[in-house]
Amino acid sequence: MRMRHASRTRLVTIAEINLTSLIDVIFFVLVLFLLVAPIVEYGINVNLPAAAPKKIAEAESLTVNVRGGEGGARVYLGNERVTLDELAERLRALAAREPDAALILRADKELDYESVIRVIDRITEAGITRMGMATVAQGER
C-alpha cells in the first residue's frame, strides 16, 4: 500500500493568467483606432440653410495693364492711362500706405521684352514686393 501512495502526484494550480492572447487583442484594437480615427468626422450635424453663392472678399489687388500701340507700350493703372513716372509715383504712395499691397501685371504677348521689363523695374523701385503676372491657360484661347 505504501507504494500506491507514493506514485500519486500532486497537481499544482497555475495562478498566472495567460496574457499573450489579451495583448494581441489590445494591439489589434489600438491599430484599428489609429486607422479609423482620421477617417471619422467629429462634430455636430447641422442642416444649413441655402443661399446664393457669393465670392468671399479678398484683399484688393491693383492691376497694371501694358498694351502695345503705335507709339510704344501704353501703361494703365487700373483703367487709367499713366506714364511710367506717374506709375512709379502712385505705386510709391500705395506702398507707403499699404506695405503688403499686391499687384497683378497684365501685358500683351506681342510686346517686346524691354517694354515689360521697364514696367517691372518701376514697380519694384516703387517698393511693391508682391507681384503676379496674369496669363491665360493654353486651352482657353
Sequence and secondary structure as in RCSB ss.txt:
>XXXX:A:sequence
MRMRHASRTRLVTIAEINLTSLIDVIFFVLVLFLLVAPIVEYGINVNLPAAAPKKIAEAESLTVNVRGGEGGARV
YLGNERVTLDELAERLRALAAREPDAALILRADKELDYESVIRVIDRITEAGITRMGMATVAQGER
>XXXX:A:secstr
 HHHHHH            HHHHHHHHHHHHHHHHHTTTS  S                 EEEEEEEEETTEEEE
EETTEEE HHHHHHHHHHHHHH TT EEEEEE TTS HHHHHHHHHHHHHTT  EEEE    GGG 
